[in-house]
Amino acid sequence: MKFTPRPYQRIIGSFIADHPRCNVFAGMGMGKTTSTIAAFDTLRLFGEARRLLVIAPKRVARGTWPAEIQKWRESFGHLKIAAAIGTQEQRIAALKSGADIVTINYDNLEWLVEIVGDHWPWDMVAADESTRLKGLRIALQTSRAGNEFTRGQGASRAKSLSRVAFKRVRRWVNLTGSPAPNGVVDLWGQNWFVDGGQRLGTSFTSFQERWFRSRATADGYTQLEPMGHAQGEIERLMRDVCITVDPRDWFDIKAPIESIIRVPLPAKARQHYMQMEKELFTEIASNPVQAFSSGTRSMKCLQIGNGRVIHDSATGEVAHVHDEKLEALKSVVAEANGESILVSYQFKADLAAILKAFPRARPLGDDPRTEDEWNQGRIPMLVVHPQSAGHGLNLQDGGRILCDYSTGYNLEYDEQVIERIGPMRQIQSGHDRAVYRYRLIAEDTVEDNVVLRSIRDKCSVQEAFKSAMKQRET
């Protein structure tokens, strides 16, 4: 397919091209990944950039960025991209590939800076979900000999990256949907990579002393509290290197903004999936998994796609297949930057896996206090089955983000769960904000090829029927 940028993507791309070092604040679904690739391609054409390093969460680095190149290959097929993910040998092979774009996850930044050393080849860096750089606590200083160096502490990944941020990198773009989840205190570390502290102070200490006061909390900790003039002054100082793309300016927020996140299966999981699909049988970690009908086979295939499959229906014992959907959910949580998330699931094994991976998550259950605590913002992740999240449940005060860990065939349940936090409920409660829905779909599986299509087709039929009834009434 050929990439035809939408108006807001043109704005993002132009801003990146016109500002060698900048911040792009745009939420998931606003096309900032493709806009950045397009901007890099244009800069490369005019000799303004040669190679791009993308730093992102693991799943995003491995799947999202390469997938965009593949999706728009008519426009970007000439760009070679390599993901430095996996074993050290696989990462080194990616670095040696000579790719125009290399992606790597934040956890491997220290390794990258150390192994590349003075042979750093990327003159442009894109930090996706850049709030992961907010922990930087260093100062850029100049020695008597005139050489620049960094001093200080803070997050080790950000600190190692700071060693090359200005010495080796000419262009830098931070990408995030929520740059300040904990307030303006989160901005210094990210913006340091844009200007080395020119706008907000060359050290975190100077930033802190200028705009914050320390306050002791009830549990004995010290908390930074911004002074009254802080936010306005910081906004004015950063304005020339920042652009915000607000979905409310481009979308009808009376409808949820939906994003499909396709999750590729690992090779071993794909093998199990194909065996189940063709033979109605597979063996996972010495556990036989068998289907006795096409309907059961569909359920088993859905479970394999989700990462866990029930191999003994009598006892409910579960065989672990993969954790790719959990990793995808972690990326959605990171993108939300502190906002509470409503998560829907289809199988009990999914619920158990989510609760184990996210200790602060809470199942809906029968406790009447859960709804109140969610709406008070005391539950960061509420996990519900669509069938239980029916009429009469009001969750709109607690959040505006729904993530479907898995998708089922039942359209009524599918519609009910989004309505718990839906746009009309948001408006009725006085919240002027968009509602987001992220579907985690196991790529090229029955969930992708059958269930999702079925839900959409049913929705189309239903909408056509409702429209016809409306015309009939008039």
Helices and strands as residue ranges (DSSP letters): H 7-18, E 21-26, H 32-45, E 52-56, H 58-59, I 60-64, H 65-71, H 73-76, E 81-83, H 88-95, E 101-105, G 106-108, H 109-116, G 117-119, E 124-128, G 130-133, E 136-142, E 148-154, H 156-162, E 171-176, G 184-186, H 187-195, H 204-211, E 212-216, E 222-226, H 230-238, G 239-241, E 242-245, G 247-249, E 257-263, H 267-279, E 281-284, E 287-290, H 294-306, E 308-312, E 317-320, H 324-336, E 341-344, H 348-357, E 361-363, H 369-375, E 381-384, E 401-404, H 411-419, H 423-428, E 436-442, H 446-446, I 447-451, H 452-473
